[in-house]
Amino acid sequence: MKKKQKSILQIIITAVILLAIIFTVWSSLTKDHDKIAQVGDDAPLFELETIDGKKVNLKDLRGKGVLINFWGTWCEPCKREMPELERQYQNYKDKGVEVVAIHVRNNPQQIKQYLSSLKETPTFNVAMDNDNLVTDAYGVNPLPTTITVDKDGKVKSKHTGELSKKQIIKEMEMVKVK
């Protein structure tokens, strides 16, 4: 009986050690994937489909300042800031500033319907984060959240909540290149 208990104990110890090794390896391999972008970090790159079926790729916007706005059609503060984002985009696009509005759910019909209801339809890129991979990479919660990225691809600021006209101008001024 003692011999059998000793064998079981050895199996349990071996299993615990093996699980610890597997966990350590897994943690080190996934560490970078779970990192949330902070101010000063390189902005996580992404390529997303826009509502008109094109692609927007953050890497392609290198050399420009980028205002990334995470939003949803059900989010009232998001809806309120969208027209001002468009107005300021018109003022800053010739100064090297791009806007990418990322809808956190894949619902092109609902997005198009909302955008068509606006007096000024946005001319900037409106994309969908189908799997929330970009939303997670930037640690977005709650909506709206706005991230500014400079021409070198560094995160310059992160703002949660609705932006006023003055705040939108401040963010765009921070990353303009001309």
Beta strands, then each sheet from edge to edge (+ up, - down):
strand 1: 47-50
strand 2: 55-57
strand 3: 65-71
strand 4: 97-103
strand 5: 125-128
strand 6: 145-149
strand 7: 155-160
sheet 1: 2+ 1- 5+ 4+ 3+ 6- 7+
end
